[in-house]
């Protein structure tokens, strides 16, 4: 019997995979995956040439198909753009607010020709954005992510991961996704019993990678250490969607000392993607994925998606900035990836606290904000453990009933996240105080978090 039990993880892993036609196996995914893997050995000049050719191609296409960009670029001759400097000098930037305001006219007049999906930003600026991607580009995105994870041994055909991110459905603490080779463990129900159940399911299915928000895996590690819980050690921990702090990494390493740590940085608009290499904990930006510019004075990142022709992101002003970066290639891995971002700024946020569920990571708080149209921007303020104040601004000339409906949706979502004991109060404001780059702090917590921790 013990010999059979020894092979249970292998058997369950096979059961989890058999019969599942995963998106990873689609030919379009494999074409992109092989392209990214092979091109990482290109020379710097070849990578630069490919990046610029792709940039010119998308400029021509968007100028033809987008009413808004065609008007915005009136008088600009794309034939006369011969370098990245020409591109930056001639093509104007577009802000998130501008993009959202003119989205209908930005969208391609060939929209009906595409097989599309609706996407949205996380809302971590308090101002979520909705847009389209093609099914084809979704394969490219997944291939680019797996290409980076490959550096810590991740195999898209065979590896199975446990996610500690996103929302779980139907109130369950574990959701199962055989077609995606993963399970999702709720990050809103951390206690001794649920964490042990997570551990049991991870062993049962032979899961070898953890993927999640740094804050979520930090709190998991903290609970494991505090309660002396025996928990499986993955091959690697894959961090994403939030800024990472040394104190988080130290606690994660204490709980999972046999695991490699990998992090990548990206965004829903797909205007930037980069990840650690095998030797250096800095984001190696992929030039054949997008083109980014970093302002020398402010560090603000402007990104251009090289593939989205349905609703193009061209010189799109992101809400992130880089405080430390380098355009030299990594002397450890030798990949032709540039720039290398050593430290991000602009994603540092406080956590909000729930009496019922503990600290809630910023990325999960954004979920009730993804479908907003009438409410423009949102800021969360917490001074006591029992109450959250939601400050908000609205779009001009909108119906009060539409605004009230969105307030009801936000409140319902927040109660689901924080529990019924949390008091949610809404407060309309004219504007938010912003820093020199135009950003505002979307979470303001005046709790003494050290006492709660």
Secondary structure as UniProt FT lines:
FT   HELIX           2..6
FT   HELIX           8..17
FT   TURN            18..19
FT   HELIX           23..25
FT   HELIX           27..39
FT   TURN            40..41
FT   HELIX           44..65
FT   HELIX           67..72
FT   TURN            73..75
FT   HELIX           78..80
FT   HELIX           84..90
FT   HELIX           96..101
FT   HELIX           103..106
FT   TURN            109..110
FT   HELIX           111..113
FT   STRAND          116..120
FT   TURN            124..125
FT   STRAND          130..134
FT   HELIX           135..149
FT   HELIX           150..152
FT   TURN            156..158
FT   STRAND          161..164
FT   TURN            170..171
FT   STRAND          174..177
FT   HELIX           178..180
FT   STRAND          182..185
FT   HELIX           192..204
FT   TURN            205..206
FT   STRAND          209..212
FT   HELIX           214..226
FT   TURN            227..228
FT   STRAND          236..239
FT   HELIX           246..255
FT   TURN            257..258
FT   STRAND          260..266
FT   TURN            268..269
FT   STRAND          273..275
FT   STRAND          283..285
FT   TURN            287..289
FT   STRAND          290..294
FT   TURN            296..298
FT   STRAND          300..305
FT   STRAND          316..326
FT   TURN            331..333
FT   STRAND          340..345
FT   STRAND          352..354
FT   TURN            355..357
FT   STRAND          358..360
FT   HELIX           362..365
FT   HELIX           366..369
FT   TURN            370..371
FT   STRAND          375..384
FT   TURN            385..386
FT   STRAND          387..394
FT   TURN            396..397
FT   HELIX           400..418
FT   TURN            420..421
FT   STRAND          423..428
FT   TURN            436..437
FT   STRAND          443..445
FT   HELIX           449..452
//
